[in-house]
Amino acid sequence: MIKRLALIVLYTFSTFAFSGTWTPDLPTIVNLASTFSWATKCSARGFADSKKTIDLGNKLQAEMSQKSYQAFNKAYQNSLHKNAIYSVANKKWLPYKLTKQDCKTADSVVNMFLLRLGGS
């Protein structure tokens, strides 16, 4: 299930280019924010690379328009209270567990996002 979530997230992410004024639609923002929330929770438990998770947050903030980032931040705050990722493709929330194994997938997703953004 988690690998499927990662593929859904990566598909959504890969369909957009970043230009410094990126303005994704709201479902994509919620998808990214919920994924970032998952990675943040994993990092807090020591199951994911916190430096890369922070780098991703900084890069998203730099690439998104101010309005989009405000929506991202609101969705991120709301996602902290869920153990699920919003799937754009399925138009619903898909649950995850905060286990070491599942967090490896979150860490991999962060790495893929950073590669897409031209980061480390």
N, CA and C of each residue as an Amber inpcrd file, in Angstrom:
protein
   360
   0.8140000  -1.1880000   0.0000000   0.0000000   0.0000000   0.0000000
   0.8610000   1.2560000   0.0000000   1.9250000   1.2810000   0.8040000
   2.7690000   2.4680000   0.8940000   3.4990000   2.7090000  -0.4290000
   3.9900000   1.6590000  -1.0630000   4.6660000   1.8410000  -2.3470000
   3.7000000   2.4210000  -3.3680000   2.4610000   2.0110000  -3.3120000
   1.4440000   2.5600000  -4.2020000   1.2390000   4.0490000  -3.9230000
   1.2240000   4.4140000  -2.6430000   1.0990000   5.8260000  -2.2750000
   2.2570000   6.6310000  -2.8420000   3.4630000   6.0770000  -2.7250000
   4.6390000   6.7840000  -3.2270000   4.5310000   6.9980000  -4.7320000
   4.0710000   6.0150000  -5.4510000   3.9230000   6.1570000  -6.8940000
   2.8870000   7.2050000  -7.2480000   1.8040000   7.2460000  -6.5010000
   0.7600000   8.2500000  -6.7400000   1.3210000   9.6420000  -6.5020000
   2.0420000   9.8010000  -5.4040000   2.6360000  11.0970000  -5.0760000
   3.6360000  11.5020000  -6.1490000   4.5100000  10.5900000  -6.5510000
   5.5230000  10.9090000  -7.5390000   4.9030000  11.2340000  -8.8870000
   3.8310000  10.5500000  -9.2640000   3.1630000  10.8570000 -10.5200000
   2.6260000  12.2810000 -10.4920000   1.9680000  12.6290000  -9.4180000
   1.4190000  13.9800000  -9.2860000   2.5230000  15.0090000  -9.3680000
   3.6030000  14.7540000  -8.6510000   4.7040000  15.6980000  -8.5960000
   5.3800000  15.8410000  -9.9530000   5.5230000  14.7630000 -10.6880000
   6.2850000  14.7870000 -11.9300000   5.5510000  15.4640000 -13.0750000
   4.2860000  15.7880000 -12.9110000   3.5330000  16.3910000 -13.9960000
   3.6520000  17.9160000 -14.0130000   4.4300000  18.4950000 -13.1160000
   4.5690000  19.9420000 -13.0330000   6.0240000  20.3630000 -13.1390000
   6.2540000  21.5000000 -13.7640000   7.5900000  22.0890000 -13.8050000
   7.6230000  23.2300000 -12.7900000   8.7890000  23.5090000 -12.2860000
   8.9410000  24.5760000 -11.3000000   9.5940000  25.7840000 -11.9430000
   9.0510000  26.9530000 -11.6830000   9.5800000  28.1630000 -12.2950000
   9.7720000  29.2920000 -11.2970000   9.5930000  29.0430000 -10.0170000
   9.7020000  30.1090000  -9.0230000   8.3650000  30.7560000  -8.7230000
   7.4020000  30.5540000  -9.5930000   6.0530000  31.0700000  -9.3650000
   5.0440000  29.9490000  -9.5800000   5.4430000  28.7510000  -9.2030000
   4.5990000  27.5740000  -9.4100000   3.2990000  27.7220000  -8.6540000
   2.1810000  27.5160000  -9.3370000   0.8570000  27.6260000  -8.7210000
   0.0470000  26.3580000  -9.0000000   0.3400000  25.2930000  -8.2530000
  -0.4160000  24.0540000  -8.4570000  -1.8640000  24.2100000  -8.0090000
  -2.7150000  23.3060000  -8.4920000  -4.1090000  23.3190000  -8.0520000
  -4.1980000  22.8170000  -6.6100000  -5.3310000  23.0540000  -5.9800000
  -5.4910000  22.7230000  -4.5600000  -5.3050000  21.2400000  -4.2570000
  -5.8510000  20.3050000  -5.0480000  -5.6030000  18.8870000  -4.7430000
  -4.1070000  18.5260000  -4.7540000  -3.3540000  19.1110000  -5.6630000
  -1.9110000  18.8530000  -5.7080000  -1.2200000  19.4440000  -4.4910000
  -1.6440000  20.6240000  -4.0860000  -1.0770000  21.2450000  -2.8740000
  -1.3370000  20.3580000  -1.6670000  -2.5480000  19.8560000  -1.5240000
  -2.8850000  18.9930000  -0.3780000  -2.0710000  17.6990000  -0.4480000
  -1.8910000  17.1580000  -1.6420000  -1.0730000  15.9530000  -1.8220000
   0.3620000  16.2060000  -1.3570000   0.9640000  17.2870000  -1.8140000
   2.3390000  17.6080000  -1.4210000   2.4420000  17.8800000   0.0760000
   1.4880000  18.6250000   0.6020000   1.5190000  18.9700000   2.0260000
   1.3580000  17.7340000   2.9060000   0.4710000  16.8380000   2.5240000
   0.2710000  15.6290000   3.3300000   1.4880000  14.7170000   3.2540000
   2.1450000  14.6930000   2.1040000   3.3740000  13.9070000   1.9580000
   4.4930000  14.5230000   2.7990000   4.6060000  15.8360000   2.7650000
   5.6090000  16.5380000   3.5650000   5.3370000  16.3240000   5.0580000
   4.0760000  16.3240000   5.4370000   3.7040000  16.0560000   6.8300000
   4.1420000  14.6560000   7.2490000   3.9190000  13.6810000   6.3790000
   4.3390000  12.3040000   6.6350000   5.8460000  12.2520000   6.8460000
   6.5960000  12.8800000   5.9460000   8.0590000  12.8850000   6.0670000
   8.5140000  13.5990000   7.3400000   7.8230000  14.6630000   7.7050000
   8.1640000  15.4000000   8.9220000   7.9640000  14.5220000  10.1540000
   6.8400000  13.8120000  10.2030000   6.5780000  12.9210000  11.3390000
   7.6020000  11.7910000  11.3920000   7.9770000  11.2700000  10.2440000
   9.0000000  10.2120000  10.2010000  10.3470000  10.7490000  10.6710000
  10.6840000  11.9590000  10.2480000  11.9440000  12.5770000  10.6600000
  11.9870000  12.8000000  12.1690000  10.8590000  13.1980000  12.7290000
  10.7930000  13.4350000  14.1720000  11.0400000  12.1550000  14.9680000
  10.7310000  11.0290000  14.3770000  10.9590000   9.7400000  15.0290000
  12.3370000   9.1520000  14.7100000  13.1000000   9.8630000  13.8770000
  14.4180000   9.3800000  13.4970000  14.3870000   8.3160000  12.4150000
  13.2430000   8.1630000  11.7390000  13.0910000   7.1560000  10.6950000
  13.3480000   7.7050000   9.2920000  13.5760000   9.0050000   9.1650000
  13.8270000   9.6290000   7.8670000  14.8680000  10.7290000   8.0660000
  15.4910000  11.1410000   6.9860000  16.5500000  12.1520000   7.0140000
  15.9330000  13.5360000   7.2220000  16.0890000  14.0850000   8.4230000
  15.4700000  15.3690000   8.7410000  16.0640000  16.5120000   7.9200000
  17.3520000  16.4580000   7.6100000  17.9660000  17.5250000   6.8100000
  17.3250000  17.5890000   5.4260000  17.1110000  16.4390000   4.8120000
  16.5030000  16.4270000   3.4810000  15.0380000  16.8520000   3.5300000
  14.3590000  16.4880000   4.6000000  12.9640000  16.9130000   4.7460000
  12.8950000  18.4360000   4.8710000  13.7890000  19.0180000   5.6510000
  13.8500000  20.4810000   5.7910000  14.2060000  21.1260000   4.4590000
  15.1840000  20.5420000   3.7550000  15.5650000  21.0650000   2.4360000
  14.3700000  21.0800000   1.4860000  13.5720000  20.0180000   1.5250000
  12.3970000  19.9610000   0.6630000  11.4280000  21.0870000   1.0020000
  11.1520000  21.2840000   2.2790000  10.2570000  22.3690000   2.6880000
  10.7490000  23.7260000   2.2060000  12.0570000  23.9580000   2.3340000
  12.6330000  25.2280000   1.8810000  12.5210000  25.3840000   0.3690000
  12.7700000  24.3160000  -0.3650000  12.7050000  24.3840000  -1.8290000
  11.2680000  24.5920000  -2.3060000  10.3170000  23.9170000  -1.6650000
   8.9180000  24.1220000  -2.0440000   8.5080000  25.5680000  -1.7990000
   8.9420000  26.1200000  -0.6650000   8.6090000  27.5030000  -0.3570000
   9.2160000  28.4520000  -1.3940000  10.4280000  28.1690000  -1.8270000
  11.0890000  29.0250000  -2.8080000  10.4490000  28.9220000  -4.1960000
   9.9160000  27.7620000  -4.5370000   9.3890000  27.5380000  -5.8770000
   7.9280000  27.9290000  -6.0390000   7.1510000  27.8460000  -4.9740000
   5.7160000  28.1270000  -5.0730000   5.4470000  29.6250000  -5.0000000
   4.3530000  30.0180000  -5.6210000   3.8980000  31.3910000  -5.4570000
   3.5040000  31.5790000  -3.9860000   3.4570000  32.8090000  -3.5550000
   3.1210000  33.0840000  -2.1540000   1.7380000  32.5260000  -1.8020000
   0.7760000  32.7210000  -2.6730000  -0.5840000  32.2240000  -2.4220000
  -0.6060000  30.6960000  -2.3310000   0.1200000  30.0420000  -3.2370000
   0.1720000  28.5790000  -3.2150000   0.8510000  28.0800000  -1.9470000
   1.9240000  28.7590000  -1.5350000   2.6230000  28.3080000  -0.3370000
   1.7660000  28.5070000   0.9080000   0.9760000  29.5610000   0.9440000
   0.0630000  29.7530000   2.0750000  -0.9490000  28.6110000   2.1340000
  -1.4660000  28.2020000   0.9860000  -2.3890000  27.0600000   0.9410000
  -1.6640000  25.7740000   1.3400000  -0.4150000  25.6180000   0.8870000
   0.4030000  24.4630000   1.2610000   0.5880000  24.4160000   2.7740000
   0.9290000  25.5410000   3.3770000   1.1590000  25.5840000   4.8200000
  -0.1030000  25.2370000   5.6050000  -1.2430000  25.7340000   5.1600000
  -2.5130000  25.4080000   5.8190000  -2.8060000  23.9120000   5.6850000
  -2.6130000  23.3690000   4.4880000  -2.8460000  21.9340000   4.2680000
  -1.8600000  21.0970000   5.0810000  -0.6290000  21.5680000   5.1980000
   0.3850000  20.8700000   6.0010000  -0.0540000  20.8070000   7.4680000
  -0.4870000  21.9310000   7.9930000  -0.9380000  21.9670000   9.3900000
  -2.1050000  21.0090000   9.6150000  -3.0540000  20.9830000   8.6830000
  -4.1910000  20.0690000   8.7910000  -3.7410000  18.6090000   8.6740000
  -2.7490000  18.3540000   7.8240000  -2.2660000  16.9900000   7.5970000
  -1.5130000  16.4260000   8.7970000  -0.9820000  17.2890000   9.6310000
  -0.2640000  16.8110000  10.8170000  -1.1700000  16.0020000  11.7410000
  -2.4720000  16.2210000  11.6320000  -3.4340000  15.5290000  12.4890000
  -3.9630000  14.2400000  11.8720000  -3.4960000  13.9120000  10.6860000
  -3.9420000  12.6970000  10.0040000  -2.7570000  11.7580000   9.8270000
  -3.0150000  10.5140000   9.6640000  -1.9930000   9.5500000   9.2530000
  -2.3940000   9.0370000   7.8740000  -2.4640000   9.9920000   6.9340000
  -2.8890000   9.6610000   5.5800000  -2.3330000  10.6850000   4.5990000
  -2.1850000  10.2380000   3.3670000  -1.7570000  11.0960000   2.2680000
  -2.9630000  11.2960000   1.3630000  -3.1600000  12.5390000   0.9250000
  -4.2470000  12.7810000  -0.0080000  -3.8080000  12.3570000  -1.4070000
  -4.5860000  11.4930000  -2.0300000  -4.3010000  11.0100000  -3.3810000
  -5.1260000  11.7900000  -4.3920000  -4.4370000  12.4810000  -5.2690000
  -5.1200000  13.2120000  -6.3370000  -5.8070000  12.2260000  -7.2810000
  -5.1130000  11.1560000  -7.6160000  -5.6550000  10.1700000  -8.5590000
  -6.9110000   9.4890000  -8.0210000  -6.8960000   9.1580000  -6.7200000
  -8.0360000   8.4640000  -6.1160000  -9.0540000   9.4030000  -5.4760000
  -8.6810000  10.6730000  -5.3570000  -9.5410000  11.6980000  -4.7470000
 -10.0050000  11.2960000  -3.3500000  -9.0510000  10.7370000  -2.5880000
  -9.3670000  10.3850000  -1.2020000  -8.0680000  10.2660000  -0.4060000
  -8.2240000  10.1650000   0.8980000  -7.0920000  10.0180000   1.7960000
  -6.7240000   8.5430000   1.9110000  -5.4410000   8.2480000   1.7700000
  -4.9290000   6.8860000   1.8830000  -4.0530000   6.7960000   3.1320000
  -4.3890000   5.9040000   4.0460000  -3.6770000   5.8440000   5.3320000
  -2.2610000   5.2720000   5.2150000  -1.4360000   5.6600000   6.1730000
  -0.1050000   5.0830000   6.3190000   0.1560000   4.8550000   7.8030000
   1.1890000   4.1030000   8.0970000   1.6100000   3.8830000   9.4810000
   2.9640000   4.5410000   9.6710000   3.2200000   4.9650000  10.8750000
   4.5130000   5.5880000  11.1800000   5.4870000   4.5350000  11.6950000
   5.7700000   3.5680000  10.8460000   6.7330000   2.5270000  11.1920000
   8.0480000   2.8270000  10.4760000   9.0970000   2.2040000  10.9260000
  10.4020000   2.4080000  10.3030000  10.3550000   2.0450000   8.8140000
   9.6970000   0.9560000   8.4880000   9.6100000   0.5100000   7.0920000
   8.8200000   1.4990000   6.2350000   7.6580000   1.9210000   6.7150000
   6.8590000   2.8760000   5.9420000   7.5780000   4.2100000   5.7960000
   8.3200000   4.5920000   6.8190000   9.0570000   5.8550000   6.7600000
  10.2180000   5.7990000   5.7740000  10.7150000   4.6160000   5.4750000
  11.7320000   4.4950000   4.4200000  11.1390000   4.9440000   3.0940000
   9.8700000   4.6360000   2.8820000   9.1920000   5.0740000   1.6670000
   9.0420000   6.5900000   1.6630000   8.6830000   7.1670000   2.8000000
   8.5750000   8.6310000   2.8900000   9.9190000   9.2720000   2.5790000
  10.9860000   8.7110000   3.1040000  12.3300000   9.2270000   2.8640000
  12.6690000   9.1420000   1.3730000  12.2940000   8.0480000   0.7390000
  12.5340000   7.8900000  -0.7030000  11.7590000   8.9220000  -1.5110000
  10.5360000   9.1960000  -1.1020000   9.7250000  10.1950000  -1.8000000
  10.3740000  11.5750000  -1.6720000  10.8530000  11.9090000  -0.4750000
  11.5420000  13.1880000  -0.2750000  12.7530000  13.2790000  -1.2060000
  13.5280000  12.2060000  -1.2820000  14.6920000  12.1980000  -2.1610000
  14.2940000  12.4180000  -3.6200000  13.2190000  11.7970000  -4.0470000
  12.7500000  11.9710000  -5.4310000  12.2960000  13.4090000  -5.6740000
  11.5830000  13.9860000  -4.6970000  11.1620000  15.3810000  -4.8300000
  12.3810000  16.2910000  -4.9620000  13.3940000  16.0630000  -4.1200000
  14.5950000  16.8980000  -4.1670000  15.3170000  16.7610000  -5.4990000
  15.3680000  15.5610000  -6.0330000  15.9760000  15.3750000  -7.3520000
  15.2070000  16.1660000  -8.4120000  13.9140000  16.1130000  -8.3300000
  13.0630000  16.8310000  -9.2900000  13.2680000  18.3380000  -9.1820000
  13.5130000  18.8120000  -7.9690000  13.7270000  20.2400000  -7.7470000
  15.1790000  20.6600000  -7.9710000  16.0210000  19.7180000  -8.3110000
  17.4200000  20.0400000  -8.5520000  18.2470000  20.1320000  -7.2940000
  17.7660000  19.5260000  -6.2110000  18.5030000  19.5510000  -4.9470000
  19.2940000  18.2910000  -4.7550000  19.8170000  18.1260000  -3.5370000
  20.6650000  16.9650000  -3.2330000  19.8590000  15.7490000  -2.8640000
